[in-house]
Amino acid sequence: MSELVRQSSPYIGAVYVQMGAIVLLGGIGYMMDRWRDSFPFYFVIGIGVGIIVGLYELAKLMLYKK
């Protein structure tokens, strides 16, 4: 069981990075929308950039694993 956990831990970490990027950048976009009174413009941009960053990290892990 511990070998399985050791092998899957990079992928679990990548999922947390993706979730964190979406939440953080979406939150920044939401705050900018409240400041600029332009909802949902920056929120959608923040979510989109968060998804791109998260998928990049996941692809980097899967393509360059040793």
PDB file with SEQRES, HELIX, SHEET and CRYST1 records, atoms N, CA, C and O in Angstrom:
SEQRES   1 A   66  MET SER GLU LEU VAL ARG GLN SER SER PRO TYR ILE GLY          
SEQRES   2 A   66  ALA VAL TYR VAL GLN MET GLY ALA ILE VAL LEU LEU GLY          
SEQRES   3 A   66  GLY ILE GLY TYR MET MET ASP ARG TRP ARG ASP SER PHE          
SEQRES   4 A   66  PRO PHE TYR PHE VAL ILE GLY ILE GLY VAL GLY ILE ILE          
SEQRES   5 A   66  VAL GLY LEU TYR GLU LEU ALA LYS LEU MET LEU TYR LYS          
SEQRES   6 A   66  LYS                                                          
HELIX    1 AA1 SER A    2  ARG A   36  1                                  35    
HELIX    2 AA2 PHE A   41  LEU A   63  1                                  23    
CRYST1    1.000    1.000    1.000  90.00  90.00  90.00 P 1           1          
ATOM      1  N   MET A   1       0.819  -1.197   0.000  1.00  0.00           N  
ATOM      2  CA  MET A   1       0.000   0.000   0.000  1.00  0.00           C  
ATOM      3  C   MET A   1       0.861   1.258   0.000  1.00  0.00           C  
ATOM      4  O   MET A   1       0.535   2.221  -0.694  1.00  0.00           O  
ATOM      5  N   SER A   2       1.937   1.270   0.754  1.00  0.00           N  
ATOM      6  CA  SER A   2       2.765   2.472   0.813  1.00  0.00           C  
ATOM      7  C   SER A   2       3.456   2.736  -0.521  1.00  0.00           C  
ATOM      8  O   SER A   2       3.725   3.891  -0.853  1.00  0.00           O  
ATOM      9  N   GLU A   3       3.745   1.703  -1.279  1.00  0.00           N  
ATOM     10  CA  GLU A   3       4.341   1.890  -2.606  1.00  0.00           C  
ATOM     11  C   GLU A   3       3.343   2.579  -3.541  1.00  0.00           C  
ATOM     12  O   GLU A   3       3.716   3.444  -4.333  1.00  0.00           O  
ATOM     13  N   LEU A   4       2.103   2.195  -3.442  1.00  0.00           N  
ATOM     14  CA  LEU A   4       1.054   2.821  -4.247  1.00  0.00           C  
ATOM     15  C   LEU A   4       0.898   4.295  -3.888  1.00  0.00           C  
ATOM     16  O   LEU A   4       0.741   5.142  -4.767  1.00  0.00           O  
ATOM     17  N   VAL A   5       0.941   4.591  -2.614  1.00  0.00           N  
ATOM     18  CA  VAL A   5       0.838   5.979  -2.162  1.00  0.00           C  
ATOM     19  C   VAL A   5       2.040   6.776  -2.642  1.00  0.00           C  
ATOM     20  O   VAL A   5       1.894   7.922  -3.068  1.00  0.00           O  
ATOM     21  N   ARG A   6       3.223   6.185  -2.579  1.00  0.00           N  
ATOM     22  CA  ARG A   6       4.432   6.876  -3.024  1.00  0.00           C  
ATOM     23  C   ARG A   6       4.379   7.169  -4.521  1.00  0.00           C  
ATOM     24  O   ARG A   6       4.798   8.241  -4.957  1.00  0.00           O  
ATOM     25  N   GLN A   7       3.875   6.237  -5.298  1.00  0.00           N  
ATOM     26  CA  GLN A   7       3.801   6.430  -6.740  1.00  0.00           C  
ATOM     27  C   GLN A   7       2.723   7.434  -7.136  1.00  0.00           C  
ATOM     28  O   GLN A   7       2.875   8.139  -8.133  1.00  0.00           O  
ATOM     29  N   SER A   8       1.654   7.507  -6.381  1.00  0.00           N  
ATOM     30  CA  SER A   8       0.559   8.401  -6.745  1.00  0.00           C  
ATOM     31  C   SER A   8       0.678   9.789  -6.126  1.00  0.00           C  
ATOM     32  O   SER A   8      -0.090  10.680  -6.490  1.00  0.00           O  
ATOM     33  N   SER A   9       1.593  10.000  -5.221  1.00  0.00           N  
ATOM     34  CA  SER A   9       1.687  11.297  -4.544  1.00  0.00           C  
ATOM     35  C   SER A   9       1.986  12.464  -5.486  1.00  0.00           C  
ATOM     36  O   SER A   9       1.438  13.543  -5.259  1.00  0.00           O  
ATOM     37  N   PRO A  10       2.818  12.328  -6.530  1.00  0.00           N  
ATOM     38  CA  PRO A  10       2.992  13.474  -7.433  1.00  0.00           C  
ATOM     39  C   PRO A  10       1.693  13.882  -8.133  1.00  0.00           C  
ATOM     40  O   PRO A  10       1.449  15.069  -8.349  1.00  0.00           O  
ATOM     41  N   TYR A  11       0.875  12.911  -8.480  1.00  0.00           N  
ATOM     42  CA  TYR A  11      -0.387  13.220  -9.151  1.00  0.00           C  
ATOM     43  C   TYR A  11      -1.380  13.869  -8.193  1.00  0.00           C  
ATOM     44  O   TYR A  11      -2.132  14.761  -8.584  1.00  0.00           O  
ATOM     45  N   ILE A  12      -1.384  13.431  -6.962  1.00  0.00           N  
ATOM     46  CA  ILE A  12      -2.241  14.054  -5.957  1.00  0.00           C  
ATOM     47  C   ILE A  12      -1.794  15.500  -5.737  1.00  0.00           C  
ATOM     48  O   ILE A  12      -2.627  16.398  -5.606  1.00  0.00           O  
ATOM     49  N   GLY A  13      -0.484  15.721  -5.697  1.00  0.00           N  
ATOM     50  CA  GLY A  13       0.037  17.072  -5.568  1.00  0.00           C  
ATOM     51  C   GLY A  13      -0.349  17.946  -6.746  1.00  0.00           C  
ATOM     52  O   GLY A  13      -0.651  19.126  -6.570  1.00  0.00           O  
ATOM     53  N   ALA A  14      -0.342  17.379  -7.950  1.00  0.00           N  
ATOM     54  CA  ALA A  14      -0.724  18.143  -9.135  1.00  0.00           C  
ATOM     55  C   ALA A  14      -2.191  18.551  -9.080  1.00  0.00           C  
ATOM     56  O   ALA A  14      -2.548  19.642  -9.524  1.00  0.00           O  
ATOM     57  N   VAL A  15      -3.032  17.694  -8.544  1.00  0.00           N  
ATOM     58  CA  VAL A  15      -4.452  18.030  -8.401  1.00  0.00           C  
ATOM     59  C   VAL A  15      -4.615  19.185  -7.413  1.00  0.00           C  
ATOM     60  O   VAL A  15      -5.418  20.090  -7.641  1.00  0.00           O  
ATOM     61  N   TYR A  16      -3.857  19.156  -6.321  1.00  0.00           N  
ATOM     62  CA  TYR A  16      -3.935  20.258  -5.359  1.00  0.00           C  
ATOM     63  C   TYR A  16      -3.427  21.563  -5.962  1.00  0.00           C  
ATOM     64  O   TYR A  16      -3.969  22.631  -5.676  1.00  0.00           O  
ATOM     65  N   VAL A  17      -2.393  21.485  -6.793  1.00  0.00           N  
ATOM     66  CA  VAL A  17      -1.896  22.692  -7.464  1.00  0.00           C  
ATOM     67  C   VAL A  17      -2.971  23.243  -8.391  1.00  0.00           C  
ATOM     68  O   VAL A  17      -3.191  24.453  -8.439  1.00  0.00           O  
ATOM     69  N   GLN A  18      -3.641  22.361  -9.127  1.00  0.00           N  
ATOM     70  CA  GLN A  18      -4.683  22.813 -10.039  1.00  0.00           C  
ATOM     71  C   GLN A  18      -5.838  23.454  -9.273  1.00  0.00           C  
ATOM     72  O   GLN A  18      -6.315  24.523  -9.653  1.00  0.00           O  
ATOM     73  N   MET A  19      -6.283  22.818  -8.213  1.00  0.00           N  
ATOM     74  CA  MET A  19      -7.374  23.390  -7.416  1.00  0.00           C  
ATOM     75  C   MET A  19      -6.957  24.726  -6.816  1.00  0.00           C  
ATOM     76  O   MET A  19      -7.734  25.681  -6.814  1.00  0.00           O  
ATOM     77  N   GLY A  20      -5.733  24.790  -6.307  1.00  0.00           N  
ATOM     78  CA  GLY A  20      -5.257  26.030  -5.709  1.00  0.00           C  
ATOM     79  C   GLY A  20      -5.151  27.159  -6.713  1.00  0.00           C  
ATOM     80  O   GLY A  20      -5.497  28.300  -6.408  1.00  0.00           O  
ATOM     81  N   ALA A  21      -4.671  26.845  -7.920  1.00  0.00           N  
ATOM     82  CA  ALA A  21      -4.550  27.875  -8.951  1.00  0.00           C  
ATOM     83  C   ALA A  21      -5.918  28.407  -9.352  1.00  0.00           C  
ATOM     84  O   ALA A  21      -6.087  29.614  -9.523  1.00  0.00           O  
ATOM     85  N   ILE A  22      -6.889  27.523  -9.503  1.00  0.00           N  
ATOM     86  CA  ILE A  22      -8.233  27.956  -9.890  1.00  0.00           C  
ATOM     87  C   ILE A  22      -8.854  28.813  -8.793  1.00  0.00           C  
ATOM     88  O   ILE A  22      -9.426  29.866  -9.075  1.00  0.00           O  
ATOM     89  N   VAL A  23      -8.744  28.368  -7.550  1.00  0.00           N  
ATOM     90  CA  VAL A  23      -9.348  29.116  -6.441  1.00  0.00           C  
ATOM     91  C   VAL A  23      -8.635  30.454  -6.237  1.00  0.00           C  
ATOM     92  O   VAL A  23      -9.286  31.486  -6.073  1.00  0.00           O  
ATOM     93  N   LEU A  24      -7.312  30.440  -6.246  1.00  0.00           N  
ATOM     94  CA  LEU A  24      -6.556  31.674  -6.007  1.00  0.00           C  
ATOM     95  C   LEU A  24      -6.781  32.694  -7.119  1.00  0.00           C  
ATOM     96  O   LEU A  24      -7.112  33.847  -6.844  1.00  0.00           O  
ATOM     97  N   LEU A  25      -6.603  32.279  -8.372  1.00  0.00           N  
ATOM     98  CA  LEU A  25      -6.749  33.232  -9.469  1.00  0.00           C  
ATOM     99  C   LEU A  25      -8.205  33.630  -9.688  1.00  0.00           C  
ATOM    100  O   LEU A  25      -8.488  34.763 -10.078  1.00  0.00           O  
ATOM    101  N   GLY A  26      -9.124  32.708  -9.441  1.00  0.00           N  
ATOM    102  CA  GLY A  26     -10.539  33.073  -9.493  1.00  0.00           C  
ATOM    103  C   GLY A  26     -10.893  34.071  -8.405  1.00  0.00           C  
ATOM    104  O   GLY A  26     -11.674  34.995  -8.635  1.00  0.00           O  
ATOM    105  N   GLY A  27     -10.322  33.891  -7.220  1.00  0.00           N  
ATOM    106  CA  GLY A  27     -10.544  34.837  -6.127  1.00  0.00           C  
ATOM    107  C   GLY A  27      -9.967  36.209  -6.418  1.00  0.00           C  
ATOM    108  O   GLY A  27     -10.584  37.227  -6.106  1.00  0.00           O  
ATOM    109  N   ILE A  28      -8.790  36.235  -7.014  1.00  0.00           N  
ATOM    110  CA  ILE A  28      -8.194  37.518  -7.403  1.00  0.00           C  
ATOM    111  C   ILE A  28      -9.071  38.204  -8.447  1.00  0.00           C  
ATOM    112  O   ILE A  28      -9.302  39.411  -8.378  1.00  0.00           O  
ATOM    113  N   GLY A  29      -9.554  37.429  -9.412  1.00  0.00           N  
ATOM    114  CA  GLY A  29     -10.452  37.985 -10.424  1.00  0.00           C  
ATOM    115  C   GLY A  29     -11.738  38.516  -9.821  1.00  0.00           C  
ATOM    116  O   GLY A  29     -12.236  39.566 -10.227  1.00  0.00           O  
ATOM    117  N   TYR A  30     -12.276  37.788  -8.851  1.00  0.00           N  
ATOM    118  CA  TYR A  30     -13.497  38.231  -8.178  1.00  0.00           C  
ATOM    119  C   TYR A  30     -13.263  39.547  -7.437  1.00  0.00           C  
ATOM    120  O   TYR A  30     -14.089  40.458  -7.499  1.00  0.00           O  
ATOM    121  N   MET A  31     -12.137  39.640  -6.739  1.00  0.00           N  
ATOM    122  CA  MET A  31     -11.839  40.878  -6.011  1.00  0.00           C  
ATOM    123  C   MET A  31     -11.633  42.046  -6.975  1.00  0.00           C  
ATOM    124  O   MET A  31     -12.058  43.165  -6.688  1.00  0.00           O  
ATOM    125  N   MET A  32     -10.985  41.796  -8.116  1.00  0.00           N  
ATOM    126  CA  MET A  32     -10.817  42.869  -9.106  1.00  0.00           C  
ATOM    127  C   MET A  32     -12.165  43.296  -9.677  1.00  0.00           C  
ATOM    128  O   MET A  32     -12.388  44.480  -9.929  1.00  0.00           O  
ATOM    129  N   ASP A  33     -13.067  42.331  -9.881  1.00  0.00           N  
ATOM    130  CA  ASP A  33     -14.406  42.676 -10.360  1.00  0.00           C  
ATOM    131  C   ASP A  33     -15.156  43.536  -9.357  1.00  0.00           C  
ATOM    132  O   ASP A  33     -15.852  44.475  -9.741  1.00  0.00           O  
ATOM    133  N   ARG A  34     -15.022  43.225  -8.088  1.00  0.00           N  
ATOM    134  CA  ARG A  34     -15.687  44.043  -7.064  1.00  0.00           C  
ATOM    135  C   ARG A  34     -15.089  45.445  -7.040  1.00  0.00           C  
ATOM    136  O   ARG A  34     -15.808  46.428  -6.864  1.00  0.00           O  
ATOM    137  N   TRP A  35     -13.776  45.534  -7.216  1.00  0.00           N  
ATOM    138  CA  TRP A  35     -13.094  46.821  -7.185  1.00  0.00           C  
ATOM    139  C   TRP A  35     -13.457  47.655  -8.416  1.00  0.00           C  
ATOM    140  O   TRP A  35     -13.681  48.861  -8.308  1.00  0.00           O  
ATOM    141  N   ARG A  36     -13.515  47.007  -9.590  1.00  0.00           N  
ATOM    142  CA  ARG A  36     -13.781  47.712 -10.844  1.00  0.00           C  
ATOM    143  C   ARG A  36     -15.260  47.713 -11.231  1.00  0.00           C  
ATOM    144  O   ARG A  36     -15.644  48.350 -12.212  1.00  0.00           O  
ATOM    145  N   ASP A  37     -16.090  47.005 -10.467  1.00  0.00           N  
ATOM    146  CA  ASP A  37     -17.525  46.881 -10.735  1.00  0.00           C  
ATOM    147  C   ASP A  37     -17.766  46.373 -12.164  1.00  0.00           C  
ATOM    148  O   ASP A  37     -18.484  46.987 -12.952  1.00  0.00           O  
ATOM    149  N   SER A  38     -17.139  45.231 -12.463  1.00  0.00           N  
ATOM    150  CA  SER A  38     -17.226  44.688 -13.821  1.00  0.00           C  
ATOM    151  C   SER A  38     -17.503  43.191 -13.829  1.00  0.00           C  
ATOM    152  O   SER A  38     -17.069  42.489 -14.743  1.00  0.00           O  
ATOM    153  N   PHE A  39     -18.220  42.692 -12.822  1.00  0.00           N  
ATOM    154  CA  PHE A  39     -18.467  41.250 -12.724  1.00  0.00           C  
ATOM    155  C   PHE A  39     -19.174  40.758 -13.972  1.00  0.00           C  
ATOM    156  O   PHE A  39     -20.116  41.422 -14.406  1.00  0.00           O  
ATOM    157  N   PRO A  40     -18.807  39.688 -14.559  1.00  0.00           N  
ATOM    158  CA  PRO A  40     -17.859  38.621 -14.256  1.00  0.00           C  
ATOM    159  C   PRO A  40     -16.593  38.657 -15.097  1.00  0.00           C  
ATOM    160  O   PRO A  40     -15.955  37.616 -15.257  1.00  0.00           O  
ATOM    161  N   PHE A  41     -16.199  39.794 -15.639  1.00  0.00           N  
ATOM    162  CA  PHE A  41     -15.091  39.860 -16.587  1.00  0.00           C  
ATOM    163  C   PHE A  41     -13.791  39.306 -16.008  1.00  0.00           C  
ATOM    164  O   PHE A  41     -13.260  38.328 -16.535  1.00  0.00           O  
ATOM    165  N   TYR A  42     -13.271  39.900 -14.947  1.00  0.00           N  
ATOM    166  CA  TYR A  42     -11.999  39.449 -14.379  1.00  0.00           C  
ATOM    167  C   TYR A  42     -12.124  38.084 -13.703  1.00  0.00           C  
ATOM    168  O   TYR A  42     -11.158  37.323 -13.661  1.00  0.00           O  
ATOM    169  N   PHE A  43     -13.293  37.777 -13.182  1.00  0.00           N  
ATOM    170  CA  PHE A  43     -13.518  36.472 -12.565  1.00  0.00           C  
ATOM    171  C   PHE A  43     -13.348  35.357 -13.594  1.00  0.00           C  
ATOM    172  O   PHE A  43     -12.685  34.356 -13.322  1.00  0.00           O  
ATOM    173  N   VAL A  44     -13.935  35.525 -14.757  1.00  0.00           N  
ATOM    174  CA  VAL A  44     -13.820  34.520 -15.816  1.00  0.00           C  
ATOM    175  C   VAL A  44     -12.380  34.421 -16.299  1.00  0.00           C  
ATOM    176  O   VAL A  44     -11.888  33.321 -16.550  1.00  0.00           O  
ATOM    177  N   ILE A  45     -11.708  35.542 -16.431  1.00  0.00           N  
ATOM    178  CA  ILE A  45     -10.294  35.521 -16.828  1.00  0.00           C  
ATOM    179  C   ILE A  45      -9.465  34.805 -15.770  1.00  0.00           C  
ATOM    180  O   ILE A  45      -8.594  34.003 -16.109  1.00  0.00           O  
ATOM    181  N   GLY A  46      -9.719  35.078 -14.506  1.00  0.00           N  
ATOM    182  CA  GLY A  46      -8.983  34.416 -13.429  1.00  0.00           C  
ATOM    183  C   GLY A  46      -9.205  32.918 -13.410  1.00  0.00           C  
ATOM    184  O   GLY A  46      -8.257  32.152 -13.236  1.00  0.00           O  
ATOM    185  N   ILE A  47     -10.447  32.489 -13.588  1.00  0.00           N  
ATOM    186  CA  ILE A  47     -10.744  31.056 -13.640  1.00  0.00           C  
ATOM    187  C   ILE A  47     -10.043  30.424 -14.842  1.00  0.00           C  
ATOM    188  O   ILE A  47      -9.459  29.347 -14.724  1.00  0.00           O  
ATOM    189  N   GLY A  48     -10.099  31.084 -15.989  1.00  0.00           N  
ATOM    190  CA  GLY A  48      -9.453  30.550 -17.195  1.00  0.00           C  
ATOM    191  C   GLY A  48      -7.954  30.417 -17.036  1.00  0.00           C  
ATOM    192  O   GLY A  48      -7.378  29.395 -17.408  1.00  0.00           O  
ATOM    193  N   VAL A  49      -7.318  31.433 -16.491  1.00  0.00           N  
ATOM    194  CA  VAL A  49      -5.870  31.368 -16.272  1.00  0.00           C  
ATOM    195  C   VAL A  49      -5.543  30.301 -15.233  1.00  0.00           C  
ATOM    196  O   VAL A  49      -4.536  29.604 -15.362  1.00  0.00           O  
ATOM    197  N   GLY A  50      -6.370  30.166 -14.214  1.00  0.00           N  
ATOM    198  CA  GLY A  50      -6.159  29.123 -13.213  1.00  0.00           C  
ATOM    199  C   GLY A  50      -6.237  27.731 -13.813  1.00  0.00           C  
ATOM    200  O   GLY A  50      -5.439  26.860 -13.470  1.00  0.00           O  
ATOM    201  N   ILE A  51      -7.190  27.517 -14.704  1.00  0.00           N  
ATOM    202  CA  ILE A  51      -7.303  26.221 -15.378  1.00  0.00           C  
ATOM    203  C   ILE A  51      -6.086  25.965 -16.248  1.00  0.00           C  
ATOM    204  O   ILE A  51      -5.557  24.854 -16.262  1.00  0.00           O  
ATOM    205  N   ILE A  52      -5.635  26.978 -16.973  1.00  0.00           N  
ATOM    206  CA  ILE A  52      -4.458  26.817 -17.833  1.00  0.00           C  
ATOM    207  C   ILE A  52      -3.223  26.500 -17.004  1.00  0.00           C  
ATOM    208  O   ILE A  52      -2.454  25.606 -17.360  1.00  0.00           O  
ATOM    209  N   VAL A  53      -3.021  27.214 -15.909  1.00  0.00           N  
ATOM    210  CA  VAL A  53      -1.864  26.958 -15.045  1.00  0.00           C  
ATOM    211  C   VAL A  53      -1.929  25.550 -14.462  1.00  0.00           C  
ATOM    212  O   VAL A  53      -0.924  24.839 -14.436  1.00  0.00           O  
ATOM    213  N   GLY A  54      -3.094  25.154 -14.002  1.00  0.00           N  
ATOM    214  CA  GLY A  54      -3.249  23.819 -13.434  1.00  0.00           C  
ATOM    215  C   GLY A  54      -3.008  22.719 -14.450  1.00  0.00           C  
ATOM    216  O   GLY A  54      -2.339  21.731 -14.145  1.00  0.00           O  
ATOM    217  N   LEU A  55      -3.541  22.875 -15.648  1.00  0.00           N  
ATOM    218  CA  LEU A  55      -3.328  21.867 -16.687  1.00  0.00           C  
ATOM    219  C   LEU A  55      -1.875  21.830 -17.144  1.00  0.00           C  
ATOM    220  O   LEU A  55      -1.357  20.766 -17.483  1.00  0.00           O  
ATOM    221  N   TYR A  56      -1.214  22.990 -17.155  1.00  0.00           N  
ATOM    222  CA  TYR A  56       0.205  23.022 -17.499  1.00  0.00           C  
ATOM    223  C   TYR A  56       1.019  22.224 -16.486  1.00  0.00           C  
ATOM    224  O   TYR A  56       1.892  21.443 -16.865  1.00  0.00           O  
ATOM    225  N   GLU A  57       0.738  22.418 -15.217  1.00  0.00           N  
ATOM    226  CA  GLU A  57       1.461  21.679 -14.180  1.00  0.00           C  
ATOM    227  C   GLU A  57       1.205  20.178 -14.289  1.00  0.00           C  
ATOM    228  O   GLU A  57       2.124  19.379 -14.111  1.00  0.00           O  
ATOM    229  N   LEU A  58      -0.023  19.794 -14.576  1.00  0.00           N  
ATOM    230  CA  LEU A  58      -0.348  18.380 -14.735  1.00  0.00           C  
ATOM    231  C   LEU A  58       0.345  17.793 -15.964  1.00  0.00           C  
ATOM    232  O   LEU A  58       0.880  16.686 -15.901  1.00  0.00           O  
ATOM    233  N   ALA A  59       0.338  18.518 -17.069  1.00  0.00           N  
ATOM    234  CA  ALA A  59       1.010  18.041 -18.283  1.00  0.00           C  
ATOM    235  C   ALA A  59       2.511  17.949 -18.077  1.00  0.00           C  
ATOM    236  O   ALA A  59       3.148  17.007 -18.549  1.00  0.00           O  
ATOM    237  N   LYS A  60       3.077  18.917 -17.379  1.00  0.00           N  
ATOM    238  CA  LYS A  60       4.514  18.892 -17.102  1.00  0.00           C  
ATOM    239  C   LYS A  60       4.879  17.657 -16.296  1.00  0.00           C  
ATOM    240  O   LYS A  60       5.907  17.028 -16.547  1.00  0.00           O  
ATOM    241  N   LEU A  61       4.053  17.313 -15.343  1.00  0.00           N  
ATOM    242  CA  LEU A  61       4.301  16.133 -14.523  1.00  0.00           C  
ATOM    243  C   LEU A  61       4.183  14.856 -15.349  1.00  0.00           C  
ATOM    244  O   LEU A  61       5.015  13.957 -15.226  1.00  0.00           O  
ATOM    245  N   MET A  62       3.165  14.773 -16.178  1.00  0.00           N  
ATOM    246  CA  MET A  62       2.926  13.541 -16.924  1.00  0.00           C  
ATOM    247  C   MET A  62       3.908  13.355 -18.080  1.00  0.00           C  
ATOM    248  O   MET A  62       4.271  12.224 -18.403  1.00  0.00           O  
ATOM    249  N   LEU A  63       4.336  14.438 -18.698  1.00  0.00           N  
ATOM    250  CA  LEU A  63       5.227  14.314 -19.851  1.00  0.00           C  
ATOM    251  C   LEU A  63       6.684  14.120 -19.468  1.00  0.00           C  
ATOM    252  O   LEU A  63       7.437  13.492 -20.213  1.00  0.00           O  
ATOM    253  N   TYR A  64       7.091  14.642 -18.329  1.00  0.00           N  
ATOM    254  CA  TYR A  64       8.501  14.602 -17.949  1.00  0.00           C  
ATOM    255  C   TYR A  64       8.765  13.760 -16.718  1.00  0.00           C  
ATOM    256  O   TYR A  64       9.761  13.976 -16.029  1.00  0.00           O  
ATOM    257  N   LYS A  65       7.895  12.804 -16.426  1.00  0.00           N  
ATOM    258  CA  LYS A  65       8.139  11.965 -15.249  1.00  0.00           C  
ATOM    259  C   LYS A  65       9.297  11.017 -15.525  1.00  0.00           C  
ATOM    260  O   LYS A  65       9.514  10.588 -16.658  1.00  0.00           O  
ATOM    261  N   LYS A  66      10.028  10.701 -14.476  1.00  0.00           N  
ATOM    262  CA  LYS A  66      11.219   9.858 -14.622  1.00  0.00           C  
ATOM    263  C   LYS A  66      10.929   8.451 -14.218  1.00  0.00           C  
ATOM    264  O   LYS A  66      11.815   7.597 -14.274  1.00  0.00           O  
TER     265      LYS A  66                                                      
END                                                                             
